[in-house]
Amino acid sequence: MRSASTSRNIIGQLIDLISHKLLINTGPRDYYFFEFYKRGLTWEKKSRYASDRYSRYWIFENNPFKYQILFTDKYVQKSLLTGLNLPTPTMLAFVGGGGAVSTLQDFRTIVERAPDEFVLKPVSARGGRGFRKLRKSQGLLLEGGDPIQVDDLWLSLQPDMNRGILIEETAHNIEPIRRMNLSSLNTFRVITFKFPDAGWVPICSYLKVGRANSVVDNRHDGGLLVRIDSDGTTGMAVDPNSRSDHSHHPETGSALAGIHIDGFQDVIELAVTASAPFSQMGILGWDIALTPGGPKIIEVNASPAVDFLQVVYGGLVTDEMARVLTPRNIFSRYPRTYMYPNHLIDRKGRI
């Protein structure tokens, strides 16, 4: 409230909070996050901001809860993508989780047979948690340039062993994207939405770029959001923490804006093509790496984060989307398709 008082006094904010809740079902968190206390946006434009808590339109309403495991369990998801013949990094092994690789000796054998570069991903982690990148050089196993013993690696994986861990081949960016940040795999986020008549349509896309020395590009680890035009030319990058714009990487100095990405349309086309088999869903968020061998799907989310991208692009809900979504008010209950953490139980405590 104090920081917003330069635009509206405290009493005015309290009245405004009530007005936003009554008129467009905006909660206090989003009122301040989207800076609705500032003048300039009409009620109509404000109503197009979708939230993960309360908002006029709930864009995930057509994502049935019963299909959640397809998008939260990376082993199930990887198996599904592979079975659908969609391009995705090859899974080398499934460790723990009741699978075949369940002992230290099994794990040693897998590491010995693995290519010179590979990654580890807990099947149930979000936001890049637990992602590890390893390589073999001159008889040594290295992580971030430091040697690590296979036995020590095995021990460090135990907290995630019950659910399981994927071992995958390492994907590499094409050169223009790789130069943006050398340590991370920088991926495109493409959000697709299913319309009753037009089918799956891309409604938002941007490039995620990691911070220096980070192996992931996720916003939770400070990753940058790079705007990209429909022709594949990058615009300014945005820091998710400071909300500041950058034409160059703030740590490495690598150019981020004004770069034409050949193959961007292939990324968009893959997201639309890959969405088609998921006819039971309504909105999906695809993380796709553009590699020298073409675009590859890293993962897909049924509840892609939409808050920060709306700070950059404005409200996500278009006129076309608004016509097929159910408007909500303060008395509306969100359906049990709510897939965000802590929201898997309805108001009567039922799953």
C-alpha positions as CSV (number, residue, x, y, z in Angstrom):
1,M,0.0,0.0,0.0
2,R,2.8,2.4,0.9
3,S,4.5,2.1,-2.5
4,A,1.1,2.4,-4.3
5,S,0.3,5.6,-2.3
6,T,2.1,7.7,-4.9
7,S,-0.7,6.9,-7.3
8,R,-3.6,6.6,-4.8
9,N,-3.9,7.3,-1.1
10,I,-4.6,4.5,1.4
11,I,-8.4,5.2,1.7
12,G,-8.6,5.3,-2.1
13,Q,-6.8,2.0,-2.4
14,L,-9.2,0.3,0.0
15,I,-12.2,1.6,-1.9
16,D,-10.5,0.6,-5.2
17,L,-9.8,-2.9,-3.9
18,I,-13.5,-3.4,-3.1
19,S,-14.5,-2.0,-6.5
20,H,-12.1,-4.4,-8.3
21,K,-13.4,-7.4,-6.4
22,L,-17.1,-6.5,-7.1
23,L,-16.7,-5.6,-10.7
24,I,-14.0,-7.9,-12.1
25,N,-13.3,-10.3,-9.2
26,T,-9.7,-9.2,-8.8
27,G,-8.0,-10.2,-5.6
28,P,-5.7,-7.9,-3.5
29,R,-2.6,-9.7,-4.7
30,D,-3.3,-9.2,-8.3
31,Y,-4.5,-5.6,-7.8
32,Y,-1.0,-4.7,-6.6
33,F,0.9,-7.1,-8.8
34,F,-0.6,-5.8,-12.0
35,E,-0.6,-2.2,-10.6
36,F,-4.3,-1.6,-11.1
37,Y,-4.1,1.3,-8.7
38,K,-2.5,3.3,-11.5
39,R,-4.8,5.2,-13.7
40,G,-4.9,4.5,-17.5
41,L,-6.4,1.0,-17.8
42,T,-10.2,0.7,-18.5
43,W,-12.3,-1.8,-16.6
44,E,-12.6,-3.8,-19.8
45,K,-8.8,-4.1,-20.2
46,K,-8.3,-4.9,-16.5
47,S,-10.9,-7.7,-16.8
48,R,-8.7,-9.4,-19.4
49,Y,-5.9,-10.1,-16.9
50,A,-6.1,-13.8,-15.9
51,S,-5.0,-14.8,-12.5
52,D,-4.0,-18.0,-10.7
53,R,-6.4,-17.1,-7.9
54,Y,-9.3,-14.8,-8.7
55,S,-10.1,-13.0,-11.9
56,R,-13.0,-12.2,-14.3
57,Y,-12.0,-15.1,-16.6
58,W,-10.5,-18.4,-15.6
59,I,-8.5,-19.6,-18.6
60,F,-7.8,-23.1,-17.2
61,E,-11.5,-24.0,-16.8
62,N,-11.3,-26.6,-19.6
63,N,-8.4,-28.5,-18.2
64,P,-10.0,-31.5,-16.3
65,F,-8.4,-32.4,-13.0
66,K,-8.4,-36.1,-13.8
67,Y,-5.8,-35.6,-16.5
68,Q,-3.4,-33.7,-14.2
69,I,-0.9,-36.6,-14.0
70,L,-0.1,-36.2,-17.7
71,F,1.4,-32.8,-17.0
72,T,2.8,-33.2,-13.4
73,D,4.6,-36.5,-13.7
74,K,7.5,-36.0,-16.1
75,Y,7.9,-39.8,-16.6
76,V,4.3,-40.2,-17.8
77,Q,4.7,-37.0,-19.9
78,K,7.9,-38.2,-21.5
79,S,6.4,-41.6,-22.3
80,L,3.4,-39.9,-23.8
81,L,5.4,-37.5,-26.0
82,T,7.6,-40.3,-27.2
83,G,4.6,-42.5,-27.9
84,L,3.0,-39.7,-30.0
85,N,6.3,-39.4,-32.0
86,L,6.7,-35.8,-31.0
87,P,10.3,-34.6,-31.0
88,T,11.7,-34.5,-27.4
89,P,15.1,-35.3,-25.8
90,T,15.6,-39.1,-25.5
91,M,15.0,-40.6,-22.1
92,L,18.0,-42.7,-21.1
93,A,16.7,-44.2,-17.9
94,F,14.2,-43.9,-15.1
95,V,15.8,-44.1,-11.7
96,G,14.0,-44.9,-8.5
97,G,10.2,-44.7,-8.4
98,G,9.9,-48.4,-8.4
99,G,11.6,-48.7,-11.7
100,A,14.4,-51.0,-13.0
101,V,17.2,-48.7,-11.9
102,S,16.9,-49.0,-8.1
103,T,20.4,-49.8,-6.8
104,L,23.7,-48.1,-6.8
105,Q,25.2,-50.7,-9.1
106,D,22.4,-50.2,-11.6
107,F,23.0,-46.5,-11.4
108,R,26.7,-46.9,-12.0
109,T,26.0,-48.9,-15.1
110,I,23.6,-46.3,-16.4
111,V,26.1,-43.5,-15.9
112,E,28.9,-45.6,-17.6
113,R,26.7,-46.1,-20.6
114,A,25.3,-42.6,-20.8
115,P,26.6,-40.2,-23.5
116,D,29.3,-37.6,-22.6
117,E,26.5,-35.1,-21.6
118,F,23.2,-35.9,-19.9
119,V,20.7,-34.3,-17.5
120,L,18.8,-35.4,-14.4
121,K,15.2,-34.3,-13.7
122,P,13.0,-35.3,-10.7
123,V,9.7,-36.4,-12.2
124,S,7.6,-34.3,-9.9
125,A,9.7,-31.1,-9.6
126,R,8.5,-27.6,-10.7
127,G,10.3,-24.5,-11.7
128,G,13.6,-26.3,-12.5
129,R,14.0,-27.7,-9.0
130,G,16.5,-30.6,-8.9
131,F,17.6,-30.2,-12.5
132,R,21.2,-31.2,-12.9
133,K,23.5,-31.2,-15.9
134,L,26.5,-33.5,-16.0
135,R,29.2,-34.4,-18.5
136,K,32.1,-36.9,-18.7
137,S,35.6,-35.8,-19.6
138,Q,38.9,-37.7,-19.3
139,G,37.4,-40.4,-17.1
140,L,35.8,-37.9,-14.7
141,L,32.2,-37.1,-14.1
142,L,31.7,-33.3,-13.9
143,E,28.9,-31.1,-12.7
144,G,29.4,-27.4,-13.4
145,G,33.1,-28.0,-14.0
146,D,33.7,-29.7,-10.6
147,P,34.3,-33.5,-10.3
148,I,31.7,-35.6,-8.6
149,Q,31.8,-39.3,-7.7
150,V,29.0,-41.5,-8.9
151,D,28.4,-42.7,-5.3
152,D,28.1,-39.1,-4.1
153,L,25.7,-38.3,-6.9
154,W,23.6,-41.3,-6.0
155,L,23.4,-40.2,-2.3
156,S,22.4,-36.7,-3.3
157,L,19.5,-38.0,-5.4
158,Q,17.9,-39.9,-2.5
159,P,15.3,-37.2,-1.5
160,D,13.7,-37.5,-5.0
161,M,14.2,-41.2,-5.3
162,N,10.7,-42.2,-4.1
163,R,8.9,-40.5,-7.0
164,G,11.7,-41.1,-9.5
165,I,14.3,-39.3,-11.6
166,L,14.7,-39.1,-15.3
167,I,18.0,-39.3,-17.1
168,E,17.8,-37.6,-20.5
169,E,20.1,-36.7,-23.3
170,T,21.3,-33.1,-23.3
171,A,19.6,-30.7,-25.7
172,H,21.6,-27.9,-27.2
173,N,20.4,-24.5,-28.6
174,I,21.1,-23.2,-32.1
175,E,24.0,-20.8,-32.0
176,P,22.1,-17.4,-31.9
177,I,20.1,-18.6,-28.8
178,R,23.1,-20.4,-27.2
179,R,25.1,-17.2,-27.2
180,M,22.5,-15.4,-25.2
181,N,23.5,-17.5,-22.1
182,L,26.0,-20.3,-22.5
183,S,25.2,-22.2,-19.2
184,S,21.5,-22.8,-19.7
185,L,19.2,-24.4,-22.2
186,N,17.2,-21.4,-23.3
187,T,13.6,-22.4,-24.3
188,F,10.6,-20.9,-25.9
189,R,7.3,-20.8,-23.9
190,V,4.4,-21.1,-26.3
191,I,0.9,-21.0,-24.8
192,T,-1.8,-22.6,-27.0
193,F,-5.6,-22.3,-26.5
194,K,-8.3,-24.4,-27.9
195,F,-11.2,-22.6,-29.6
196,P,-14.5,-24.5,-30.4
197,D,-14.3,-23.7,-34.1
198,A,-10.6,-22.9,-34.9
199,G,-9.0,-25.6,-32.7
200,W,-5.6,-25.0,-31.1
201,V,-4.2,-21.5,-31.6
202,P,-1.0,-20.0,-30.2
203,I,-2.0,-17.0,-28.0
204,C,1.4,-16.0,-26.5
205,S,5.1,-16.8,-27.0
206,Y,8.4,-15.6,-25.6
207,L,11.9,-16.8,-25.1
208,K,13.3,-17.7,-21.7
209,V,17.0,-17.0,-21.1
210,G,18.8,-18.2,-18.0
211,R,21.1,-16.1,-15.8
212,A,24.9,-16.5,-15.9
213,N,26.1,-19.9,-14.5
214,S,22.6,-21.1,-14.1
215,V,21.7,-24.4,-15.9
216,V,18.0,-23.5,-16.1
217,D,16.1,-20.7,-17.6
218,N,13.1,-20.6,-15.2
219,R,11.8,-17.4,-13.8
220,H,12.1,-18.9,-10.3
221,D,15.9,-18.8,-10.8
222,G,15.9,-15.3,-12.2
223,G,15.6,-16.2,-15.8
224,L,14.8,-13.4,-18.3
225,L,11.7,-13.1,-20.4
226,V,12.7,-12.0,-24.0
227,R,9.9,-10.6,-26.1
228,I,9.7,-12.0,-29.6
229,D,7.8,-10.7,-32.7
230,S,5.7,-12.9,-35.0
231,D,8.5,-12.9,-37.5
232,G,11.0,-14.4,-35.0
233,T,12.9,-11.2,-34.1
234,T,13.7,-10.7,-30.4
235,G,12.8,-7.6,-28.5
236,M,13.8,-6.3,-25.1
237,A,14.3,-8.7,-22.3
238,V,12.6,-8.2,-18.9
239,D,14.0,-9.1,-15.5
240,P,11.2,-10.8,-13.5
241,N,12.5,-9.4,-10.2
242,S,13.2,-5.7,-11.0
243,R,10.8,-5.6,-14.1
244,S,13.6,-3.7,-15.8
245,D,14.2,-3.9,-19.6
246,H,17.5,-5.1,-21.1
247,S,18.8,-5.2,-24.6
248,H,21.8,-7.2,-23.4
249,H,22.2,-9.9,-20.8
250,P,22.7,-8.0,-17.5
251,E,25.6,-10.2,-16.4
252,T,27.3,-11.5,-19.5
253,G,26.6,-8.5,-21.9
254,S,25.4,-10.9,-24.6
255,A,23.0,-9.3,-27.1
256,L,19.3,-10.3,-26.5
257,A,17.3,-7.8,-28.6
258,G,17.2,-7.4,-32.3
259,I,18.2,-11.0,-33.2
260,H,16.3,-12.9,-35.9
261,I,15.7,-16.5,-34.9
262,D,15.5,-18.8,-37.9
263,G,13.2,-21.6,-37.0
264,F,10.9,-19.7,-34.8
265,Q,7.9,-20.6,-36.9
266,D,8.8,-24.2,-36.6
267,V,8.6,-23.8,-32.8
268,I,5.1,-22.4,-33.1
269,E,4.0,-25.0,-35.5
270,L,5.3,-27.8,-33.3
271,A,3.3,-26.4,-30.3
272,V,0.1,-26.3,-32.3
273,T,0.7,-29.8,-33.8
274,A,1.6,-31.3,-30.4
275,S,-1.5,-29.8,-28.8
276,A,-3.8,-31.6,-31.2
277,P,-3.7,-35.0,-29.5
278,F,-4.7,-33.4,-26.1
279,S,-8.3,-32.8,-27.2
280,Q,-9.5,-33.2,-23.6
281,M,-7.6,-30.0,-22.6
282,G,-8.3,-26.3,-23.2
283,I,-5.0,-24.5,-22.6
284,L,-1.4,-25.7,-22.6
285,G,2.1,-24.2,-22.1
286,W,4.9,-25.7,-24.1
287,D,8.6,-25.3,-23.3
288,I,10.4,-25.9,-26.6
289,A,14.1,-25.8,-27.3
290,L,15.3,-24.9,-30.8
291,T,18.2,-27.2,-31.5
292,P,20.4,-27.8,-34.6
293,G,18.2,-30.8,-35.3
294,G,15.0,-28.7,-35.1
295,P,12.6,-27.8,-32.2
296,K,12.3,-30.3,-29.4
297,I,9.7,-30.4,-26.6
298,I,11.3,-30.1,-23.2
299,E,8.0,-30.3,-21.3
300,V,4.3,-29.2,-21.4
301,N,2.3,-27.6,-18.6
302,A,-1.5,-27.6,-18.1
303,S,-1.1,-24.7,-15.7
304,P,1.5,-22.4,-17.2
305,A,2.3,-19.3,-15.1
306,V,0.7,-16.3,-16.7
307,D,1.2,-13.6,-14.1
308,F,4.5,-12.1,-15.1
309,L,4.0,-12.4,-18.9
310,Q,0.9,-10.2,-18.5
311,V,3.1,-7.5,-16.8
312,V,5.0,-7.5,-20.1
313,Y,2.3,-8.1,-22.7
314,G,-0.9,-6.9,-20.9
315,G,-4.0,-9.0,-20.2
316,L,-3.9,-12.5,-21.8
317,V,-7.6,-12.9,-22.5
318,T,-8.4,-11.7,-26.0
319,D,-11.9,-10.8,-27.3
320,E,-12.1,-14.3,-28.9
321,M,-11.1,-16.0,-25.7
322,A,-13.6,-14.0,-23.6
323,R,-16.4,-15.2,-25.9
324,V,-15.7,-18.8,-25.0
325,L,-14.8,-18.4,-21.3
326,T,-17.3,-18.1,-18.4
327,P,-17.3,-14.7,-16.8
328,R,-17.0,-14.9,-13.0
329,N,-17.9,-12.6,-10.1
330,I,-17.3,-12.7,-6.4
331,F,-19.9,-15.4,-5.9
332,S,-18.6,-17.7,-8.6
333,R,-16.8,-20.9,-7.6
334,Y,-13.8,-22.0,-9.6
335,P,-14.3,-25.5,-11.0
336,R,-12.4,-28.4,-9.6
337,T,-10.1,-28.2,-12.6
338,Y,-8.1,-25.7,-10.6
339,M,-4.6,-27.1,-11.0
340,Y,-2.3,-24.8,-9.1
341,P,-0.6,-25.9,-5.9
342,N,-2.8,-25.5,-2.8
343,H,-5.9,-25.2,-5.0
344,L,-6.5,-28.9,-5.6
345,I,-9.2,-29.0,-2.9
346,D,-12.5,-27.3,-3.3
347,R,-14.1,-25.2,-0.5
348,K,-15.7,-28.3,1.1
349,G,-12.3,-30.0,1.4
350,R,-12.9,-32.5,-1.4
351,I,-10.3,-33.4,-4.0
